[in-house]
Amino acid sequence: MLRATAEHLNGMLFTVDHLYYIGAGRFVILSPMLGADNAPIMKKKIKSHIDDIAEEFGLARNALVLRMGQITYSSQDRVKNRNVEDTLTQLERSAETDIVKEYL
């Protein structure tokens, strides 16, 4: 299922985007050309692809839970001054916030 997820995600990314698998079913996509205003569109596309994967495995379209966080940086310098652990922690917090919003 993780391989199918990665293949689906890779197929929808732009050539400047990078997909990283970081274990335990977690993926990070770096999209340097994606503006903050277009990020919700990308989230919807990714969720749709996850629903497609569920169908491929004979599950209901909404059977797989997708926790998704987003971090937007205002400049390249801010990206360079971040370490991976801090960024992943911030993504986790963002994903938890999205879950809360989803259930409200």
C-alpha positions in Angstrom: 0.0 0.0 0.0 2.9 2.4 0.8 4.4 1.7 -2.6 1.1 2.4 -4.4 0.8 5.6 -2.4 4.3 6.8 -3.4 3.6 5.9 -7.0 0.4 7.9 -7.0 2.0 10.9 -5.3 5.0 10.9 -7.6 2.7 10.9 -10.6 1.0 14.1 -9.6 4.0 16.2 -8.6 5.7 18.8 -10.6 9.3 18.2 -11.8 10.7 20.6 -9.1 8.8 18.8 -6.3 10.5 16.1 -4.2 8.8 13.2 -2.4 10.5 11.8 0.7 9.3 8.7 2.5 10.4 9.0 6.1 9.0 5.8 7.6 5.8 4.7 9.5 3.7 5.6 6.5 4.8 9.2 6.5 5.7 11.2 3.4 7.0 14.7 3.0 6.6 16.6 -0.3 8.8 19.6 -0.8 7.1 21.9 -3.4 9.3 25.0 -3.9 7.0 26.5 -6.5 3.8 25.9 -4.7 2.4 29.1 -3.2 0.4 29.2 0.0 -2.8 30.0 -1.9 -2.5 26.9 -4.1 -1.6 24.5 -1.2 -5.3 23.7 -0.4 -5.8 22.6 -4.0 -2.8 20.3 -3.8 -4.1 18.8 -0.5 -7.5 18.0 -2.2 -5.7 16.3 -5.1 -3.6 14.3 -2.8 -6.6 13.2 -0.7 -8.4 12.2 -4.0 -5.4 10.1 -4.9 -5.4 8.4 -1.5 -9.1 7.6 -2.0 -8.2 6.1 -5.4 -5.6 3.9 -3.7 -8.2 2.7 -1.2 -10.4 1.6 -4.1 -7.5 -0.3 -5.7 -7.2 -2.3 -2.5 -11.0 -3.0 -2.4 -11.7 -0.5 0.3 -14.3 2.3 0.5 -13.0 5.6 -0.9 -12.8 7.2 2.5 -11.3 4.1 4.3 -7.8 5.4 4.4 -7.1 8.3 6.9 -4.8 11.0 5.6 -3.2 13.3 8.1 -1.8 16.2 6.3 0.2 19.2 7.5 1.6 22.1 5.6 4.5 24.5 6.3 4.9 27.6 4.1 8.2 29.5 4.2 8.4 33.2 3.1 11.9 32.8 1.7 14.6 30.3 0.8 16.7 31.5 3.7 14.1 30.4 6.1 14.2 26.9 4.6 18.0 26.7 4.8 18.0 27.7 8.4 15.6 24.9 9.5 16.7 21.4 10.5 14.8 18.3 9.6 13.6 17.4 13.1 12.1 20.8 13.8 10.4 20.8 10.4 8.9 17.4 11.0 7.7 18.4 14.5 6.0 21.5 13.0 4.4 19.3 10.3 3.0 17.0 12.9 1.5 19.9 14.8 0.0 21.2 11.6 -1.5 17.7 10.8 -3.1 17.5 14.2 -4.6 20.9 13.7 -6.1 19.8 10.3 -7.6 16.7 12.1 -9.3 19.0 14.7 -10.6 21.3 11.9 -11.9 18.2 10.0 -14.0 17.0 13.0 -15.3 20.4 14.1 
